């Protein structure tokens, strides 16, 4: 797929596909709030428009939306190869390093798009390029406030 279609085309298809899961995500959120559970729901399906809708419906006390971005293609690939987790979708997609760069390009496309959408809905954005784990720790600190 990554060798056939552009990063922008793949991103656009994933965004359209993501909207089909919004009702399921809304149900998970509603059940979690009702049961008093805390969840981190992540993935390309959790679009800033959906986050905004959930905040409007359930309030900031219950929903803490954030967007995580990556813009450095080399950092994405090298970090993915360095910290391989057996269930990491990024490195599971291929054994060809050149394809990892195409996947990273698509992730950058997503980051650019989600950054603009997050700004539109006033959602906090964190860039995780360089020092990924340290920056991720800052995200956790922010969410615990």
C-alpha positions in Angstrom: 0.0 0.0 0.0 2.7 2.5 1.0 4.6 1.8 -2.2 1.5 2.3 -4.3 -0.3 5.3 -2.9 0.9 8.7 -1.7 1.1 9.5 2.0 -1.6 12.1 1.5 -3.9 9.6 -0.2 -3.5 7.0 2.5 -4.1 9.7 5.2 -7.3 10.8 3.5 -8.6 7.2 3.3 -7.7 6.5 6.9 -9.5 9.7 8.0 -12.7 8.7 6.1 -12.4 5.2 7.5 -12.0 6.5 11.0 -15.3 8.2 11.0 -17.0 4.8 10.8 -15.7 4.0 14.3 -16.8 7.3 16.0 -20.0 5.9 17.4 -18.2 2.9 19.0 -15.6 5.3 20.5 -18.5 7.5 21.9 -20.0 4.3 23.5 -16.7 3.3 25.1 -16.4 6.9 26.5 -20.0 6.9 27.8 -19.5 3.5 29.5 -16.2 4.6 31.0 -17.7 7.8 32.4 -20.7 5.9 33.8 -18.5 3.2 35.4 -16.0 5.8 36.7 -13.1 4.3 34.7 -10.2 6.2 33.2 -9.1 5.4 29.7 -6.6 6.6 27.2 -8.2 6.2 23.8 -5.7 6.7 21.0 -5.3 6.0 17.3 -6.0 7.6 14.0 -9.7 7.1 14.6 -9.7 9.7 17.4 -10.1 12.8 15.2 -10.0 16.3 16.8 -13.6 16.8 15.6 -14.6 13.8 17.6 -12.6 14.9 20.6 -14.3 18.3 20.5 -17.7 16.7 20.3 -17.0 14.5 23.3 -15.8 17.5 25.3 -19.0 19.4 24.4 -21.1 16.4 25.4 -19.3 15.2 28.6 -17.2 18.3 29.7 -13.5 18.8 30.3 -13.7 17.1 33.6 -14.4 13.9 31.9 -12.5 14.3 28.6 -8.9 15.5 28.2 -8.2 15.7 24.5 -4.7 15.9 23.2 -3.0 15.4 19.9 0.4 13.9 19.5 2.5 14.8 16.5 5.7 13.7 14.8 7.3 15.7 11.9 10.8 14.3 11.6 10.7 11.3 9.2 14.2 10.1 10.2 13.5 10.4 13.9 10.3 8.3 13.4 12.0 5.6 11.5 15.2 5.4 13.7 13.1 5.5 16.9 10.8 2.8 15.6 13.7 0.5 14.7 15.5 1.3 18.0 12.6 0.6 20.3 10.9 -2.3 18.5 8.0 -3.7 20.5 6.6 -7.0 19.3 3.2 -5.5 18.9 4.3 -2.2 17.3 2.3 -1.8 14.1 4.9 0.5 12.6 7.7 -2.1 12.3 5.2 -5.0 11.7 4.1 -3.5 8.4 7.2 -4.4 6.5 10.7 -5.7 6.6 11.9 -3.2 4.0 13.5 -0.1 5.6 12.5 2.0 2.6 8.8 1.3 3.3 9.3 2.5 6.9 10.2 5.9 5.4 7.0 5.9 3.4 5.0 5.0 6.5 6.8 7.8 8.4 5.9 10.2 5.6 2.2 9.3 6.1 2.6 9.9 9.8 3.9 13.3 9.1 1.0 14.0 6.8 -1.3 13.0 9.7 0.6 15.2 12.1 0.3 18.2 9.8 -3.5 17.6 9.3 -4.2 16.8 13.0 -2.2 19.9 14.1 -4.4 22.1 12.0 -7.6 20.4 13.2 -6.4 20.6 16.8 -5.8 24.3 16.5 -9.3 24.7 15.1 -10.8 23.0 18.1 -8.3 24.5 20.6 -6.9 21.1 21.5 -3.5 20.8 23.2 -0.8 19.4 20.9 2.4 17.8 21.8 5.2 17.2 19.3 7.2 14.1 20.2 10.1 14.5 17.8 13.5 14.1 19.5 13.6 12.7 23.0 10.4 10.8 22.4 10.2 9.2 25.9 11.0 12.4 27.7 8.3 14.2 25.8 5.8 11.4 26.3 6.5 11.7 30.1 5.5 15.4 29.8 2.3 14.3 28.2 1.5 12.0 31.2 2.3 14.8 33.6 -0.1 17.1 31.7 -2.9 14.5 31.7 -2.5 13.9 35.5 -3.2 17.6 36.3 
